[in-house]
């Protein structure tokens, strides 16, 4: 049994004819930069998310940088960011000369702690970047309340959670990436909606921010060869947009398949001593970009080795806190540490999760985990 972390080939085979046709049409049209598929995808994604504007860009990291530039933050401004996340989130902040302030997370949801956000705000704080990690929405309603009270911007890092929903206390729901001032999305192949390389997009309801993002992503120009501001070169390639146009139609099916697989994992692994299963919160629709367990008793690395020996892949997202990374030590004192972040870095383990998982494959994984425990 060939078990993979992500089965991109299997997913492609189900849409092969549609995707191949889209690729051929793009090749024949020879409009590889800003071709019609880009505008079509932006329109379709806006409709799916019920947001006014989608601006395609080169990748999710670029989306974060463009968002920060559009908000016109200045060097030295502080941006609150979870300490337990992928490096791109903090990298974009540091690249612009802003000061990342690393905040502890909730050890049950893996997302930035609302209580710790409030403790971290200073007179220099200008923005919060909540990350919807592993496909689970951060608790965004109180985050927005804190932001509004303190006149802060909110940039949602939605790279792992496209299609997730948040339920507000009044009963209304919105898709993640459409709640803050700007949402940042990634179409890396393993994401909920993945293209055939790197791709990303920004989403916003704000007309002025949308215009700024679009201008910044195109060398700071609204009109060709007329540059109104400092920008960058970040495009969603037409060929990737063509693929995304096909796959977007199936995004809800992809998410349902992930949720079905997650439910099966949770049912069969429930009650096993030594592991903690990911929690689904009442306020959120989890999309399970990853299925991440916590291995207790300091046995995470031992379990990963055992799984590998049994032919089962797994990945540690993420083994080292951002403040212990050599590149970002300058932002913290040598004794800086965050309890929940440290605990998660030493215990999390993501097991295979994708749209093509079968019960037979899952049963093999489940029985192997049980045999270790």
Buried (B, 14 or more C-beta within 10 A) or exposed (E): EEBBBBBBEBBBEEBEEBBEEBBEEBEEEEEEEBBBBBBBBBEBBBEBBEBEBBBBBBBBBBBBBBBBBBBEBEEEBBBBBBBBBBBBBBBBBBEBEBBBBBBBBBBEBBBBBBEBBBEBBEEEBBBBBBBBBBBBBBBBBBBBEBBEEEEBBBBBBBBBBBBBBBBEEEEEEBBBBBBBBBBBBBBBBBBBBBBBBBBBBBBBBBEEBBBBBBBBBBBBBEEEEEBEBEBBEBBBBBBBBBBBBBBBEBBEEBBBBBBBBBEBBBEBBEEBEBBBBBEBBEBBBBBBBBBBBBBBEEBBEEBBEBBEEBEBBBBBBBEEBBBBEEEBEEBBEEEEBBEBBBBBBBBBBBBBBBBBBEEEBBEBBBEBBEEBB
